[in-house]
Amino acid sequence: MNQLITEDERRQLLAHGQACAAGRAIDPLPVVRLFTPDAHATWLLVALNPVDGDTAYGLIDLGISMPELGHVKLSDLASIVGPRQQPVMRDRYFQAVRPLSEYLRLAQENGSIVD
């Protein structure tokens, strides 16, 4: 199976997920950037559901100029392959520089995630 997130990223995502589940309003930096190298889709994830440990929340850009916030299952992402049979990959060099709300604002202005 394609390992999409590291254990450290999982811990950070779960901590944000627990904060959300507790009703706290948070606007964290994205923890991980996933992408398809051959299909122009990107996911900036900030939280992971603490109940199932599989449902992630973040900014989703499927490459159709309509980025939006939403939920996605990591298990579903792990099974995706692009047109050239490339799997979803983790950007090992991603370092978030702004909170999720700012990535969303910029993505909506530009039609795609910038950075």
C-alpha positions as CSV (number, residue, x, y, z in Angstrom):
1,M,0.0,0.0,0.0
2,N,1.1,3.5,-0.8
3,Q,2.0,5.3,2.5
4,L,0.6,8.7,2.1
5,I,1.4,10.2,5.5
6,T,4.1,9.7,8.1
7,E,3.4,8.8,11.7
8,D,4.4,12.3,12.8
9,E,1.9,13.8,10.2
10,R,-0.7,11.3,11.4
11,R,-0.3,12.5,15.0
12,Q,-0.6,16.2,13.9
13,L,-3.6,15.5,11.8
14,L,-5.3,13.6,14.6
15,A,-4.6,16.4,17.1
16,H,-6.3,18.9,14.8
17,G,-9.2,16.4,14.3
18,Q,-9.6,16.0,18.0
19,A,-9.7,19.8,18.4
20,C,-12.4,20.1,15.8
21,A,-14.4,17.2,17.3
22,A,-14.2,19.0,20.6
23,G,-15.9,22.0,19.0
24,R,-12.8,24.3,18.9
25,A,-12.5,26.6,16.0
26,I,-9.1,26.2,14.5
27,D,-7.3,27.4,11.4
28,P,-4.1,25.4,11.3
29,L,-1.3,25.3,8.8
30,P,-1.8,22.3,6.5
31,V,0.1,19.3,7.7
32,V,0.6,17.4,4.4
33,R,0.4,18.0,0.7
34,L,-0.7,15.1,-1.5
35,F,-0.8,15.2,-5.2
36,T,-1.1,13.2,-8.4
37,P,2.1,13.7,-10.5
38,D,0.2,13.0,-13.7
39,A,-3.3,14.4,-13.1
40,H,-3.0,17.8,-11.5
41,A,-4.9,17.0,-8.4
42,T,-3.7,18.3,-5.0
43,W,-4.9,17.8,-1.4
44,L,-3.7,20.1,1.5
45,L,-4.8,18.2,4.6
46,V,-5.2,19.7,8.1
47,A,-7.1,17.2,10.1
48,L,-7.9,13.5,10.5
49,N,-11.1,12.1,12.0
50,P,-10.1,10.6,15.4
51,V,-13.0,8.1,15.2
52,D,-12.0,6.3,12.0
53,G,-8.5,7.6,11.5
54,D,-9.1,7.5,7.7
55,T,-11.2,10.5,6.9
56,A,-9.1,13.6,6.3
57,Y,-10.2,17.3,6.0
58,G,-8.6,20.0,4.0
59,L,-8.4,21.9,0.7
60,I,-9.1,19.8,-2.3
61,D,-8.1,20.8,-5.8
62,L,-9.0,18.3,-8.5
63,G,-7.4,20.4,-11.3
64,I,-10.7,21.7,-12.6
65,S,-10.4,25.3,-11.3
66,M,-12.8,24.7,-8.4
67,P,-10.8,24.2,-5.3
68,E,-12.8,23.7,-2.1
69,L,-12.7,22.5,1.5
70,G,-13.9,19.0,2.0
71,H,-13.3,15.5,3.3
72,V,-11.5,12.6,1.7
73,K,-10.6,9.1,2.8
74,L,-6.9,8.3,2.8
75,S,-7.7,4.8,1.9
76,D,-9.5,6.1,-1.2
77,L,-6.5,8.3,-2.2
78,A,-4.1,5.4,-1.8
79,S,-6.1,3.5,-4.4
80,I,-6.0,6.3,-7.0
81,V,-3.7,6.2,-10.0
82,G,-3.5,8.8,-12.7
83,P,-3.6,8.4,-16.5
84,R,0.0,7.3,-16.6
85,Q,-0.5,4.8,-13.7
86,Q,1.2,7.1,-11.2
87,P,-0.2,6.9,-7.6
88,V,-1.1,9.8,-5.3
89,M,2.1,10.9,-3.6
90,R,3.2,12.9,-0.6
91,D,5.2,16.0,-1.2
92,R,8.1,15.3,1.1
93,Y,9.4,18.9,0.8
94,F,6.1,20.7,1.5
95,Q,6.3,23.3,4.3
96,A,3.1,25.2,4.9
97,V,3.6,29.0,5.0
98,R,0.0,30.1,5.8
99,P,-3.1,28.8,7.5
100,L,-5.7,26.8,5.7
101,S,-8.0,29.8,5.3
102,E,-5.4,31.7,3.4
103,Y,-4.6,28.8,1.1
104,L,-8.4,28.6,0.4
105,R,-8.7,32.3,-0.3
106,L,-5.7,32.2,-2.7
107,A,-6.9,29.0,-4.4
108,Q,-10.3,30.5,-5.0
109,E,-8.8,33.6,-6.5
110,N,-6.4,31.7,-8.7
111,G,-8.6,28.7,-9.5
112,S,-6.0,26.3,-8.0
113,I,-3.8,25.8,-5.0
114,V,-0.7,28.1,-5.2
115,D,2.7,27.2,-3.8
